[in-house]
Amino acid sequence: MTWILNETPQPIVWNLIKETPCLSKRVAIYALNEAYSGIPNCLKLNETENIVLEEFEKFLTREYGIKLEPFFQNLTNLPPKYMIKI
């Protein structure tokens, strides 16, 4: 299952998917809210190892120049609104 959202979900949603193994292998989240506002960024959580979603990510980058950033990453690079402890 893939959620393609036009707003960033609450951190509790990210944590629920990330910390629940049965969900994190089956659900991918893409928050395209910044891309909708003209900033070519997209937060993602994708641990599904699904080849279709890998191609989708390549398509977003190739066709729209969208930079996909994992939601859980080096948090010092993200604005405060995205910071969440893992």
Beta strands, then each sheet from edge to edge (+ up, - down):
strand 1: 2-5
strand 2: 28-31
strand 3: 41-45
strand 4: 67-70
sheet 1: 1+ 2+ 3- 4-
end
